[in-house]
Amino acid sequence: MSKYLSRLMTAIIICVSLAVSSVYAQDLSDHHKINIDPTMKKKMSPEALKSIQRFFKDAELAIEKENLDGLMSLYSDHYKNASHTKQSARTIWIRIFEKFDDMASVHNMRMKMYSPDSNVIIIRCSGLLMGKPVGEAELITIDSWTNEDHVLSRVKKGDAWKLIGTAGQKKRKRLWFDKPMHPLF
């Protein structure tokens, strides 16, 4: 009986190890970084925080794998960011995926607006998107942004978050030397 239990325990350990490794196979490479302000973590329930982190990890994984359909599934059909729509963002991503490899990004996020009862969250973010031009060895900055708002929405609690752009936000004052808003997120 002891030999049987030993084999059974070994089989269980192997199954659990395979299950855990398959879950973590979906995780990001070491190149991506998502930093979340500690006060944001304190204000949100663990479930809400996890759902927001999952949204951004799904976006980063889609970028890393150059999965256009996966990335675009995170955008609302009503996405609006200045003059950009979901379709124009898709066109931009197609061009980026054609011209760059080994993309990586850094996001530094802090919550601007959140209510547990709301289905909208606004996250203020600074970051950059880097990649290697096809055929080259060095990373360059593809896009960067400072204090841009990621506006996420969902139909009801428990639904997946969708990026809606800057919908409902006041137009932010820009200085003459400032570049246009970051259209990708």
N, C-alpha and C positions, 0 to 999 in steps of 0.2 A: 504494500500500500504506500509506503514511503517513497518508493521509486515512481509510482504513479503520480503522487502529489508533486514531486520534484519536477517531473515532465510537464504537468499541468501548469505549475507556477512559471516554468520557463516559457511555455507557449503563451501564457497571459502576458508576461513581460514583453515578449517579442511583439505581440499584437498591439499592446499599448504604445510601445516605442514607435512602431510603424505609423500608428494613428497620429501620435504627437508630431512625428517628423513630417507627415503629409500636411498637417495644419500649418506648421512653420515653414513649409516649402513655399507657401503663399506670401511669406513676409518679404519685406524689402531688402535690397542689398544694403551694404554698409554705406553707400554713397548718398542715400536720402536721409534727411534729418527733419523731424517735426518737433519743434520746441513749443510747449504750451505753458503760458504764464501760470505760476502756482496759484494765484488768486482765482483764475478761471477754473482750475481744478477743484478749488474749495467751494465755489458757488454752484457747481453742477452736481447732480446725482451721479454716482458711478456709471449707471446705465446710459445717461445722456452723454457723459463724457466719452464713454466707449463708442457710442454710435457716431459721434463727431470724429473721433480718431479713426474709426473704421472708414468713414467717408474719405478722409484725406489719404489714408493708406491705400484704399482702392484706387484713388486718383494717381497716386505716386506709382503704384504697381503697374497701372495701365500705361503710364508714361514710360516707365522702365522697359516694359515689354513691347512698347509701341503698338498697343492695343487700342486702336482708334474707336472702335465700337464700344469697348468697355469704358473708355474715357468719356465718350459722348453720352453714354447712358446716365452719367452723373449730372448732366446739364438738364435743367428744366426745358421743356419745349417753349417756354415763354422767356427764356434767358435774354437779358438785355443789359449791356454794359456800354454806356455811351452809344456809339453807332454800331456796336457789334451785337449780332444775334447768335443763336446757336449755330446756324449755318455758316456764318463768317468765322466763328471760332473753329468750327470743323475744318474749314479751308486753311486756316492758319496752322492748325495741328498737322494736317496732311503735309504742308510744306516743311514744317519743322521735322517731322519723321523722315521725310525724303532727304533732307540735307544734314541731319545730325545723328550720331550714334552715341551710345553710352551716356544717356542723359541722366542727370542728377539734379536734385533741388533741395533747397533749404527753406523752411517756413518757420518764422518766429511769430507765434499767435497770441493774441490776448482778446478776451471777450469784450465786445462793445455793448451788446444788448442780448439778454437772454432772460426768459421767464419759464419756469417749469411748465406753466400752463399754455405757453405759446408754441406754435409750430413754425416759428421763424427765429433764427439766430443770426447775429451779425458778429463776425470775427474780424478784428483789425489785424492785418498781417503785413510783415515785411519779409522779403526773401529774394531768392534768385533761382533761375533755371539755367543749368550749364549743360553743355554737350560737346562732343568732338565732331567737328566738321567731317563729313565722310572722307575717308582716306588720310586723315591727319591724326596725330597722336596726342595733341594737347587739348584740354578742355578750354572752352571759351564761354563767356556769359551770353546766353541767348536772350534772356529777359531778366529784368530785376524790378522790384516794386518796393515802395516804402509806404507804410500806413494805408494800404488799400483795404477796402472792406469786402470780405467774402460774405455774401448774403445767401443763407441756406434756408430752405423751406421744405415742409412736408405736409401732406394733406391731413393726416391725423397722427397722433402719438403712436409710435411703433412702426410707422411707414419709413421708407428710406428717405434720407435727405437728398434734396436736389439743389443744385446751384442755380440761383435765379439772377445773379449778377448784382447790379446796383439798383434794382427796381425799388421804388419807394424811398430812395435816399435823396437828400438834397444834393444839388450839384456842388462839389467842393471847389473852392477857389484854388486856382493854380497860378503860379508865378510865370512870368514870360519865358523863363528858361526851363521850366518843368516840362517833362515829356507827357504825352497823353497817358490815360489810364491803361494799366496792364489788362489786356483783353482776355487772357487765357483762363483766369479764374475770377 
